[in-house]
Amino acid sequence: MQMVKKVLLFLVVIWFFLILLMPKVEFYYALEKELAKYDIKLNEQQIDSGAFSLDIKDIDIYVKGVEVAHLDRLSISTLLFYTHSKLEKLTFSSFLKGQVPDNIESIDIYHKIVNPLVVSMDANGSFGEVRGKLSLATHKVRVNLVKTEDISSIKSFLKKDKKGWYYEKSF
C-alpha cells in the first residue's frame, strides 16, 4: 500500500510541475506561426501567463493584411486532461456585415481527455445561443442553434431539421 501511495504522489507531483512549467506563451506564438501560413495574423496587446492559464487581451485579427475582427479576450485554462478556452466579445469588421453575425459575446470551447476526438463548444451573440461539436474522427463540425434571435445574416449557411436550425460542414 505504501508503494501505491508513493507512486500516486509521484504522478501528482509530475503532473503539477508539468502544467506549471509548460511554456504556455510559446504555445501561443507557435499558434501564431501556424496561422501565418494561411495569411492570418494576430496582433495582441497583452499576454498574461498563470500557473494553469494563459490570458490574451485585445487581439486584432488580420486575414491577408485586412483587419476582419477584434477579440477582447482569449483565456485558455488547462489541467492536461481537461482544457477550456473562452473567447469574449468577438466583433467583426463592418465590411463583413450581412455575411457574419454582428457580434459574438462569448464562445466556450472544451476538450476532455476521456473523449479526445471531440471538441465541444457553446456560444452566444446577436444570433442567439448555439451548441456544437467538432469531431476529429468523422471530420465534421455541427453547430445547433438552441435559441435563435437575429439569424438573417447567417441564414443562408444554415439548414433546418425537426430539432431546429443547424450548421454542418465536413473538413
Salt bridges, closest charged atoms under 4 A:
GLU34 OE2 - LYS37 NZ 2.91
ASP55 OD1 - ARG73 NE 2.88
ASP58 OD1 - HIS70 NE2 3.57
ASP60 OD1 - HIS70 ND1 2.66
ASP72 OD1 - HIS70 NE2 3.15
GLU88 OE2 - ARG73 NH1 3.39
ASP102 OD1 - LYS97 NZ 3.69
GLU105 OE2 - LYS89 NZ 3.73
ASP108 OD1 - HIS84 NE2 3.08
ASP108 OD1 - LYS86 NZ 3.44
ASP122 OD1 - ARG131 NE 3.85
GLU129 OE2 - LYS147 NZ 3.99
ASP161 OD2 - ARG142 NH2 3.13
GLU168 OE2 - ARG142 NH1 3.82
